[in-house]
Amino acid sequence: MELKLNPADAAFRDEVRAFMRDKLPAEIRHKVEIGLKLVKDDYVTWQRIVNAQGWMVPGWPVEFGGTGWSPIQRHIFNEEMALAGAPRIMPFGVAMVGPVIIAFGNDAQKQHYLPRILTTEDWWCQGYSEPGSGSDLASLKTRAVRDGEHYVVNGAKTWTSFAQYADMMFCLVRTSTEGKKQAGISFLLIDMHSPGVEVRPITTLDGGQEINDVFFDDVRVPVTNLVGEENKGWTYAKYLLGHERTWTADVGQSRNQLSRVRKIAAEELVDGRPLLDDPAFQLKIAEVEIDLLALEAVLLQVLAAEAAGNPPGPEASLLKLRGTEIQQTITELLFEAVGNYTHPFVGDALEAGWNEEPIGPDYAAAIAPRYFNWRKSSIYGGSNEIQKNIIAKAVLGL
């Protein structure tokens, strides 16, 4: 199933498809399709290719490097990138801190940071969650105390994705303990190479180390790195989370993985017949396809509102909630489709250069790790239970 495109959008899709075919390096495509681990250079290489085409930040205003694409064109671009086996564009700079700096930053911050996001000269990470302050983000304890022209930052962040690669962190810090806890939070940009910053990897269920603990010990941050007003960071954080949750829907990636389910199920035999011929399995695929089409419709509405200058509203919570549920369901279908070949989990098989005898088809080694890794998708970006609360409050008025 797919959207019916008018001639102009169909031509745009063909242009994007040709770009993906001709410009995506074969070795990076192979890694993504098989499920091998990507390193920083893989992401940076691809993002610089996309930026050279002028397509790095389609959601930004044109004056800052945006494309001026319609919502459907932005959706087509994301879907074609996923279908081509391209790495995702890292969202921390492009889809998170970039929009915040555009909306609330001063001219000097825009002139310095936005071009460096475009060129991937700066790799960003997100400093929100803390030990004991995950879903209750407003209870964060990392302190930033003013000392002349600097803030002195002490505390810890956790579940920080790709902090091991990061040059910069956009960080929520407590600058006041007066009044409501949300009122004393500020939005600070921290150089990850500063003295006193320590990154410790957290090994996940799939054996990966993409998330980290980050510790701050008397880290000095220039006051010029404060975005907007002191103690107004909660407003900026909510604005950013709307963009993050919209991105988390990842319709194109889900559609690509659902195609993988069909392909594998067509090859996997059960009692001498392809699993795809099993009516019960067909029903599972059909249910996910219907959910994905509904999610796509909501996503297009949100992108249209964004293009009209309206930030994401409570619909972003719906996208995050249903998007991650669909992603997890698809990993379960992949697990079921591959069958017994998913059970042996050899972490080294995901590393480039692995040349031992494979266990089952070449794609089988990555199915179990993907299943394990995507268990976290319903937690990051605000747990799904929190999203239900937001929807109940903002949409249903409960």
C-alpha positions as CSV (number, residue, x, y, z in Angstrom):
1,M,0.0,0.0,0.0
2,E,1.2,3.5,-0.7
3,L,0.0,7.1,-1.1
4,K,-1.3,8.1,-4.6
5,L,1.1,10.8,-5.7
6,N,0.3,13.6,-8.2
7,P,2.7,13.9,-11.2
8,A,4.9,16.5,-9.5
9,D,5.4,14.5,-6.3
10,A,5.9,11.3,-8.3
11,A,8.7,13.1,-10.2
12,F,10.2,14.3,-6.9
13,R,10.1,10.7,-5.6
14,D,12.0,9.5,-8.7
15,E,14.6,12.2,-8.2
16,V,15.2,11.2,-4.6
17,R,15.2,7.5,-5.6
18,A,17.9,8.2,-8.2
19,F,20.0,10.1,-5.8
20,M,19.8,7.3,-3.2
21,R,20.8,4.8,-5.9
22,D,23.7,6.8,-7.3
23,K,25.1,8.5,-4.2
24,L,24.7,6.1,-1.2
25,P,28.0,4.3,-0.8
26,A,27.6,0.6,-1.4
27,E,29.5,-0.5,1.7
28,I,27.2,1.7,3.9
29,R,24.1,0.3,2.2
30,H,25.4,-3.2,2.8
31,K,25.9,-2.6,6.5
32,V,22.4,-1.2,6.9
33,E,20.7,-3.9,4.9
34,I,22.5,-6.8,6.7
35,G,22.3,-5.1,10.1
36,L,26.0,-4.6,10.8
37,K,27.1,-2.0,13.3
38,L,27.6,1.5,11.9
39,V,30.5,3.6,13.1
40,K,30.6,7.4,13.3
41,D,32.4,7.8,10.0
42,D,29.5,6.0,8.2
43,Y,27.0,8.5,9.5
44,V,29.2,11.5,8.8
45,T,30.0,10.3,5.3
46,W,26.4,9.9,4.4
47,Q,25.2,13.2,6.0
48,R,27.9,15.2,4.1
49,I,26.7,13.6,0.9
50,V,23.1,14.6,1.7
51,N,24.2,18.1,2.7
52,A,26.1,18.6,-0.5
53,Q,22.8,17.9,-2.3
54,G,21.2,20.6,-0.2
55,W,18.8,18.1,1.5
56,M,20.2,17.9,5.0
57,V,17.6,19.9,6.9
58,P,14.2,19.9,5.0
59,G,12.3,20.9,8.1
60,W,14.3,24.1,8.7
61,P,13.3,27.5,7.2
62,V,14.9,28.1,3.8
63,E,17.0,31.0,5.1
64,F,18.9,28.6,7.4
65,G,19.4,25.9,4.8
66,G,15.9,24.3,4.5
67,T,14.6,22.9,1.3
68,G,11.1,24.5,1.2
69,W,9.6,21.1,0.4
70,S,6.0,20.4,1.0
71,P,5.0,18.0,3.9
72,I,4.4,15.2,1.4
73,Q,7.8,15.8,-0.2
74,R,9.5,15.6,3.2
75,H,7.7,12.4,3.9
76,I,8.7,11.0,0.5
77,F,12.4,11.9,1.2
78,N,12.4,10.1,4.6
79,E,10.6,7.0,3.2
80,E,12.9,6.7,0.1
81,M,16.0,7.1,2.4
82,A,14.7,4.2,4.5
83,L,13.8,2.0,1.5
84,A,17.2,2.6,0.0
85,G,19.0,1.2,3.0
86,A,20.5,4.6,4.0
87,P,21.5,5.4,7.6
88,R,19.1,7.7,9.3
89,I,20.2,11.3,9.6
90,M,21.2,11.7,13.2
91,P,18.3,13.7,14.7
92,F,20.1,15.4,17.7
93,G,21.4,18.4,15.7
94,V,19.0,18.4,12.7
95,A,15.6,17.6,14.3
96,M,16.2,18.6,18.0
97,V,18.6,21.3,18.9
98,G,18.6,23.0,15.5
99,P,14.9,23.9,15.7
100,V,15.3,25.1,19.3
101,I,18.2,27.4,18.3
102,I,16.2,28.7,15.3
103,A,13.2,29.4,17.5
104,F,14.8,30.7,20.7
105,G,18.5,31.2,20.1
106,N,20.2,34.6,19.5
107,D,21.8,35.6,16.3
108,A,25.3,34.7,17.4
109,Q,24.2,31.1,18.3
110,K,22.4,30.8,14.9
111,Q,25.4,32.0,13.0
112,H,27.8,29.7,14.8
113,Y,25.9,26.4,15.4
114,L,23.5,26.0,12.5
115,P,26.1,25.8,9.8
116,R,28.1,23.3,11.8
117,I,25.0,21.1,12.2
118,L,24.6,21.3,8.4
119,T,28.2,20.1,7.7
120,T,28.2,17.6,10.6
121,E,31.2,19.5,12.0
122,D,29.5,19.2,15.4
123,W,28.0,15.9,16.5
124,W,25.3,16.6,19.1
125,C,23.9,14.5,21.9
126,Q,20.9,15.1,24.3
127,G,21.3,15.7,28.0
128,Y,17.8,15.2,29.4
129,S,17.3,12.0,31.5
130,E,19.2,11.5,34.7
131,P,19.5,8.7,37.3
132,G,16.1,9.0,39.0
133,S,14.8,11.6,36.6
134,G,13.5,9.9,33.5
135,S,9.8,10.2,32.9
136,D,9.7,12.8,35.7
137,L,12.1,15.0,33.8
138,A,11.3,18.1,35.8
139,S,12.9,16.5,38.9
140,L,16.4,16.7,37.3
141,K,19.2,17.6,39.7
142,T,22.2,18.5,37.5
143,R,23.1,22.0,38.7
144,A,24.5,25.0,36.8
145,V,25.7,27.7,39.2
146,R,26.6,31.1,37.8
147,D,30.3,32.2,38.3
148,G,31.0,35.4,36.5
149,E,30.8,34.8,32.7
150,H,30.5,31.0,33.2
151,Y,28.1,28.4,34.6
152,V,29.8,25.7,36.7
153,V,27.9,22.4,36.0
154,N,27.8,19.4,38.3
155,G,25.7,16.3,37.9
156,A,25.0,13.3,35.7
157,K,22.9,12.4,32.6
158,T,22.0,8.9,31.5
159,W,20.7,7.0,28.4
160,T,22.7,9.5,26.4
161,S,22.7,8.2,22.8
162,F,26.0,8.4,20.9
163,A,27.6,10.6,23.6
164,Q,30.9,8.8,22.8
165,Y,30.9,10.6,19.4
166,A,29.5,13.9,20.5
167,D,31.2,17.3,20.3
168,M,28.3,19.2,21.9
169,M,25.4,18.4,24.2
170,F,22.2,20.3,24.6
171,C,21.5,19.9,28.3
172,L,18.8,20.7,30.8
173,V,20.3,22.0,34.0
174,R,18.8,23.4,37.2
175,T,19.6,27.1,37.7
176,S,17.1,27.8,40.5
177,T,15.3,25.9,43.2
178,E,12.7,28.5,43.8
179,G,9.0,27.9,42.9
180,K,7.8,25.1,40.8
181,K,10.5,22.6,39.8
182,Q,9.8,23.2,36.1
183,A,10.5,27.0,36.6
184,G,14.1,26.6,37.6
185,I,15.4,24.7,34.5
186,S,17.7,26.3,31.8
187,F,18.7,25.0,28.4
188,L,22.5,25.0,28.1
189,L,24.9,24.0,25.2
190,I,27.9,22.2,26.6
191,D,31.2,21.4,24.8
192,M,31.8,17.7,25.4
193,H,35.5,18.2,25.2
194,S,35.5,20.4,28.2
195,P,37.6,19.4,31.3
196,G,35.4,17.6,33.8
197,V,33.1,15.8,31.2
198,E,33.3,12.0,31.5
199,V,31.4,9.5,29.2
200,R,30.9,5.9,30.3
201,P,29.3,3.4,27.9
202,I,26.2,1.4,28.9
203,T,26.1,-2.0,27.2
204,T,22.5,-2.8,26.0
205,L,20.8,-6.1,25.6
206,D,21.9,-6.5,22.0
207,G,25.6,-6.0,23.0
208,G,25.7,-2.5,21.6
209,Q,27.1,0.6,23.3
210,E,25.2,3.4,21.7
211,I,23.9,4.8,25.0
212,N,26.0,6.2,27.8
213,D,26.2,7.8,31.3
214,V,27.7,11.3,31.2
215,F,29.2,12.9,34.3
216,F,29.9,16.6,34.9
217,D,32.5,17.6,37.5
218,D,32.9,21.4,37.8
219,V,32.5,21.8,34.1
220,R,32.7,25.5,33.1
221,V,30.3,26.6,30.4
222,P,30.3,30.1,29.0
223,V,27.1,32.1,29.8
224,T,26.9,32.7,26.0
225,N,25.9,29.1,25.6
226,L,22.6,29.7,27.4
227,V,19.7,29.4,24.9
228,G,16.9,31.9,25.5
229,E,16.3,33.0,29.1
230,E,17.6,31.5,32.3
231,N,15.0,29.4,34.0
232,K,12.9,29.2,30.9
233,G,14.4,25.9,29.7
234,W,11.3,23.8,30.4
235,T,9.5,25.7,27.6
236,Y,12.3,25.0,25.1
237,A,12.5,21.4,26.3
238,K,8.8,20.8,25.5
239,Y,9.2,22.4,22.1
240,L,12.1,20.1,21.4
241,L,10.3,17.0,22.6
242,G,7.5,17.7,20.1
243,H,10.0,17.5,17.3
244,E,11.7,14.5,18.7
245,R,8.4,12.6,19.1
246,T,7.4,13.4,15.5
247,W,10.7,12.0,14.3
248,T,10.3,8.9,16.4
249,A,7.3,7.8,14.3
250,D,9.8,6.7,11.6
251,V,7.1,5.5,9.1
252,G,9.6,4.9,6.3
253,Q,11.8,2.7,8.4
254,S,8.8,0.7,9.6
255,R,7.6,0.2,6.0
256,N,11.1,-0.9,5.0
257,Q,11.2,-3.5,7.8
258,L,7.8,-4.7,7.0
259,S,9.0,-5.4,3.4
260,R,11.8,-7.4,5.0
261,V,9.2,-9.4,6.9
262,R,7.4,-10.3,3.7
263,K,10.6,-11.2,1.9
264,I,11.9,-13.5,4.7
265,A,8.4,-15.1,5.2
266,A,8.3,-15.9,1.5
267,E,11.5,-17.9,1.8
268,E,11.0,-19.5,5.3
269,L,9.3,-22.8,5.0
270,V,6.9,-24.2,7.6
271,D,5.8,-27.8,6.8
272,G,7.1,-27.4,3.3
273,R,5.1,-24.2,2.6
274,P,6.3,-20.5,2.8
275,L,5.3,-18.9,6.1
276,L,3.8,-16.0,4.0
277,D,1.1,-18.4,2.8
278,D,-0.1,-19.0,6.4
279,P,-3.4,-17.0,6.8
280,A,-2.6,-16.3,10.5
281,F,0.7,-14.7,9.6
282,Q,-0.9,-12.8,6.7
283,L,-3.4,-11.4,9.2
284,K,-0.6,-10.1,11.5
285,I,1.1,-8.3,8.5
286,A,-2.2,-6.8,7.4
287,E,-2.9,-5.5,10.9
288,V,0.4,-3.7,11.0
289,E,0.0,-2.3,7.5
290,I,-3.4,-0.8,8.5
291,D,-1.8,0.7,11.6
292,L,1.1,2.1,9.6
293,L,-1.3,3.8,7.1
294,A,-3.2,5.4,9.9
295,L,0.1,6.6,11.5
296,E,1.2,8.0,8.1
297,A,-2.0,10.1,7.9
298,V,-1.4,11.6,11.3
299,L,2.2,12.3,10.5
300,L,1.3,14.2,7.3
301,Q,-1.1,16.3,9.3
302,V,1.6,17.2,11.8
303,L,4.1,18.0,9.0
304,A,1.5,20.2,7.3
305,A,0.9,22.1,10.5
306,E,4.7,22.5,11.0
307,A,5.1,23.8,7.5
308,A,2.4,26.5,8.3
309,G,4.5,27.6,11.3
310,N,2.8,25.6,14.1
311,P,5.0,23.5,16.4
312,P,4.0,19.9,17.0
313,G,1.1,19.6,19.5
314,P,-0.2,16.6,21.4
315,E,-0.4,14.7,18.0
316,A,3.4,14.2,18.5
317,S,2.6,12.0,21.5
318,L,0.3,9.9,19.4
319,L,3.0,9.5,16.7
320,K,5.6,8.5,19.3
321,L,3.2,6.1,21.1
322,R,1.9,4.3,18.0
323,G,5.1,4.6,16.0
324,T,7.2,2.7,18.6
325,E,4.5,0.1,19.2
326,I,4.4,-0.6,15.5
327,Q,8.3,-0.8,15.4
328,Q,8.3,-3.3,18.2
329,T,5.5,-5.4,16.6
330,I,7.6,-5.6,13.3
331,T,10.7,-6.8,15.2
332,E,8.5,-9.5,16.7
333,L,7.3,-10.5,13.2
334,L,10.9,-10.6,11.9
335,F,11.8,-12.8,14.9
336,E,8.9,-15.1,14.0
337,A,9.7,-15.1,10.3
338,V,13.4,-16.2,10.7
339,G,12.4,-18.9,13.2
340,N,15.1,-20.9,14.9
341,Y,18.0,-19.1,13.2
342,T,17.4,-16.0,15.4
343,H,18.1,-17.8,18.6
344,P,21.9,-18.1,18.4
345,F,23.0,-14.6,19.2
346,V,26.7,-14.0,18.3
347,G,27.5,-10.3,18.9
348,D,30.7,-10.4,16.8
349,A,28.7,-11.4,13.7
350,L,27.5,-7.8,13.5
351,E,31.0,-6.4,13.2
352,A,32.4,-5.6,9.8
353,G,35.0,-8.2,8.8
354,W,33.3,-11.1,10.5
355,N,34.1,-14.2,8.4
356,E,33.1,-17.2,10.5
357,E,30.6,-19.7,9.2
358,P,27.1,-18.0,9.3
359,I,24.3,-19.5,11.4
360,G,21.4,-19.5,8.9
361,P,20.9,-16.8,6.2
362,D,23.2,-13.8,6.2
363,Y,20.4,-11.5,7.6
364,A,19.6,-13.8,10.5
365,A,22.4,-12.7,12.8
366,A,20.9,-9.1,13.2
367,I,17.3,-10.1,13.9
368,A,17.6,-11.0,17.5
369,P,19.8,-8.0,18.4
370,R,17.3,-5.7,16.6
371,Y,14.5,-7.2,18.6
372,F,16.3,-6.7,21.9
373,N,17.4,-3.1,21.0
374,W,13.9,-2.0,20.0
375,R,12.5,-2.9,23.4
376,K,13.8,0.6,24.5
377,S,11.8,2.5,21.8
378,S,8.7,2.6,24.0
379,I,10.7,4.3,26.8
380,Y,13.0,6.9,25.1
381,G,11.6,10.3,24.1
382,G,9.2,10.1,27.0
383,S,7.8,6.6,27.9
384,N,4.6,5.5,26.2
385,E,2.7,5.6,29.5
386,I,3.6,9.3,29.8
387,Q,2.4,9.9,26.2
388,K,-1.0,8.4,27.1
389,N,-1.2,10.8,30.0
390,I,-0.4,13.7,27.6
391,I,-3.0,12.6,25.1
392,A,-5.7,12.1,27.8
393,K,-5.0,15.6,29.2
394,A,-4.5,17.6,26.0
395,V,-6.9,15.8,23.6
396,L,-9.6,14.2,25.8
397,G,-9.5,16.9,28.6
398,L,-9.2,14.3,31.3
